[in-house]
């Protein structure tokens, strides 16, 4: 597994659990607001962590941490993800997967074998704006299929969107709702400008005011059981 970063202790990444976050290198998207551009574009320049190192590291911390979040980059494009998650589960670890949901076949293999306990599905924007924000031609049906598979295999999940100005309007979420149908938990999170973003032009964007995020939650609640704001 192409693990290129470790965040040793997180209280927020895995709901209800203290976890270690593992960051995989490479991604199949080029989101302009990406906060981890080095993982996406230049991961080979970062330190590589072997499976043996990770398992040893987790064993030493087992009294404190019994959960792992696989983030990225995009973990599902790694050909070793199935074998790696089997190793994590065999070590008695709960596994959360952060994914852009574009690889439903991989998700199906993992979920059907109970190799993931929780999934966070990142929806970037409305279907018609995906190309402009991610630099890739995206079939939104793949995202819908992934969500359906996670539900079918009873994997706890959340859907989340970072509210990038211009790409998180009421109309965008109305389109998302029409494409997905009804969902359970949806989080929206504030866009944070930074000079580290993949597209430096986005560093000058001003985040939406809280009032706009609150309006978005009202819209999202028309197709979700729960909608909450993160990073107010």
C-alpha positions in Angstrom: 0.0 0.0 0.0 1.4 3.4 -1.0 1.2 5.1 2.4 2.9 8.5 2.3 1.8 10.1 5.5 0.7 9.3 9.1 -1.2 11.5 11.6 -0.6 9.6 14.8 -3.7 10.5 16.9 -7.0 12.0 15.8 -10.1 12.5 17.9 -12.3 13.7 15.0 -11.6 11.6 11.9 -13.5 8.5 13.0 -16.8 9.1 14.7 -16.8 7.7 18.2 -13.2 6.4 18.0 -9.6 7.6 18.6 -7.8 6.7 15.4 -4.6 7.0 13.4 -4.9 8.5 10.0 -3.0 7.0 7.1 -2.6 9.0 3.9 -2.2 7.2 0.6 -0.4 8.7 -2.3 -1.9 9.6 -5.7 -5.4 10.5 -6.7 -7.6 10.2 -9.8 -8.9 13.7 -9.4 -7.1 17.1 -9.3 -9.5 19.1 -7.1 -8.5 22.7 -7.3 -9.1 23.3 -3.6 -7.1 20.1 -2.5 -5.4 20.6 0.8 -2.9 17.8 0.2 -1.4 18.6 -3.2 1.8 16.8 -2.4 0.0 13.5 -2.0 -1.9 14.0 -5.2 0.9 15.2 -7.5 4.3 14.4 -5.9 3.7 11.5 -3.5 6.9 9.7 -4.6 8.9 12.5 -3.0 7.3 11.8 0.4 8.4 9.2 2.9 7.0 5.7 2.3 5.6 3.7 5.2 5.7 -0.1 4.8 2.9 -2.3 6.0 5.2 -3.9 8.5 6.0 -0.5 10.0 2.3 0.5 10.2 1.3 -2.7 11.9 4.2 -2.5 14.3 3.3 1.2 15.0 -0.4 0.3 15.7 0.6 -2.7 17.9 2.7 -0.4 20.1 -0.3 2.0 20.6 -3.0 -0.7 20.9 -4.0 0.4 24.4 -4.9 3.8 23.1 -5.9 3.4 19.5 -7.8 0.5 17.9 -9.0 2.3 14.7 -7.5 3.6 11.4 -8.7 6.0 8.9 -7.5 5.5 5.3 -7.4 8.9 3.6 -5.4 10.4 0.8 -5.0 11.1 -2.0 -7.6 8.4 -3.0 -7.1 5.0 -1.3 -9.3 3.0 -3.7 -7.0 3.5 -6.6 -4.2 1.6 -4.8 -4.1 -2.0 -6.1 -3.1 -3.3 -2.6 -6.0 -1.8 -0.7 -7.8 -5.1 -0.3 -4.8 -6.9 1.1 -3.9 -4.0 3.3 -7.3 -3.7 4.9 -7.3 -7.4 5.5 -4.1 -6.9 7.5 -5.6 -4.1 9.5 -8.7 -6.1 10.3 -6.7 -9.1 11.2 -4.8 -6.9 13.7 -8.2 -6.1 15.3 -8.5 -2.6 14.0 -11.6 -0.8 12.9 -11.2 0.8 9.5 -12.7 4.0 8.1 -12.3 4.9 4.5 -12.3 8.4 3.0 -13.2 8.2 -0.7 -14.3 10.2 -3.7 -16.6 7.2 -4.5 -15.5 6.8 -8.1 -14.5 3.1 -7.7 -17.6 1.2 -6.8 -16.1 -2.1 -7.8 -13.4 -1.7 -5.2 -15.9 -0.5 -2.6 -18.0 -3.6 -3.2 -15.1 -6.0 -2.6 -14.1 -4.2 0.6 -17.7 -3.9 1.9 -18.8 -7.4 1.0 -15.9 -8.8 3.0 -16.5 -6.5 6.0 -13.1 -4.8 5.6 -14.4 -1.3 6.3 -16.5 -0.2 9.3 -17.2 3.3 8.3 -17.0 5.4 5.1 -16.9 9.1 4.4 -17.9 9.9 0.8 -16.7 13.2 -0.5 -19.1 14.8 -3.0 -17.3 17.8 -4.5 -20.1 19.7 -6.1 -23.1 19.3 -8.4 -22.7 16.9 -11.4 -22.5 19.6 -13.9 -19.7 21.4 -12.1 -17.5 18.4 -11.3 -15.2 18.8 -14.3 -14.5 22.4 -13.6 -13.7 21.8 -9.9 -11.8 18.4 -10.2 -10.1 18.6 -13.6 -11.6 15.2 -14.6 -14.6 14.0 -16.4 -16.7 12.3 -13.7 -19.7 10.0 -14.1 -21.8 10.9 -11.2 -23.6 7.5 -11.4 -20.4 5.9 -10.0 -20.8 8.0 -6.8 -24.4 7.0 -6.5 -23.5 3.4 -7.0 -20.9 3.5 -4.3 -23.4 5.0 -1.8 -25.9 2.3 -2.7 -23.3 -0.5 -2.2 -22.3 0.9 1.2 -25.9 1.0 2.3 -26.5 -2.5 0.9 -23.7 -4.0 2.9 -24.7 -2.0 6.0 -21.5 0.1 6.2 -22.0 3.1 8.4 -21.4 6.2 6.3 -21.5 9.9 6.0 -21.6 12.1 2.9 -19.7 15.4 3.0 -19.0 18.4 0.9 -16.4 21.1 1.3 -18.3 24.3 0.4 -16.0 25.9 -2.1 -17.4 29.4 -3.1 -19.1 29.2 -6.5 -19.4 25.4 -6.3 -21.8 25.1 -3.3 -24.8 27.1 -4.1 -28.4 26.1 -3.3 -28.9 24.9 -6.9 -25.8 22.7 -6.7 -27.3 20.8 -3.7 -30.7 20.6 -5.3 -28.9 18.8 -8.2 -27.0 16.5 -5.8 -30.3 15.6 -4.1 -32.0 14.8 -7.4 -29.0 12.6 -8.4 -28.6 10.7 -5.1 -32.1 10.4 -3.8 -32.6 10.2 0.0 -29.5 9.8 2.2 -28.9 9.5 5.9 -26.1 11.8 7.2 -24.7 14.7 5.3 -22.0 17.1 6.5 -21.0 20.3 4.9 -17.7 21.8 5.9 -16.3 25.3 5.5 -13.7 26.0 2.8 -10.5 27.3 4.3 -8.3 29.3 1.9 -4.6 28.4 2.1 -1.5 29.0 0.0 -1.0 25.2 0.0 -4.0 24.6 -2.3 -3.4 22.8 -5.5 -4.8 25.8 -7.4 -3.1 28.8 -5.9 -5.8 31.1 -7.4 -8.3 29.6 -4.9 -6.2 30.8 -2.0 -7.8 34.3 -2.4 -11.4 33.0 -2.2 -13.5 34.2 0.7 -15.4 31.5 2.5 -19.1 31.6 2.5 -20.7 33.3 5.5 -22.3 31.1 8.1 -25.7 32.2 7.0 -25.2 30.7 3.6 -24.1 27.4 5.1 -27.2 27.4 7.3 -29.3 27.9 4.1 -27.5 24.9 2.6 -28.4 22.7 5.5 -32.1 23.6 5.1 -31.8 22.5 1.4 -29.9 19.3 2.2 -32.4 18.3 4.9 -35.0 17.9 2.1 -33.1 14.8 1.0 -31.2 13.7 4.1 -32.2 12.6 7.6 -29.5 14.8 9.2 -27.3 17.6 7.9 -24.7 19.3 10.1 -22.0 22.0 9.6 -18.4 21.2 10.3 -15.7 23.9 10.7 -18.1 26.9 11.3 
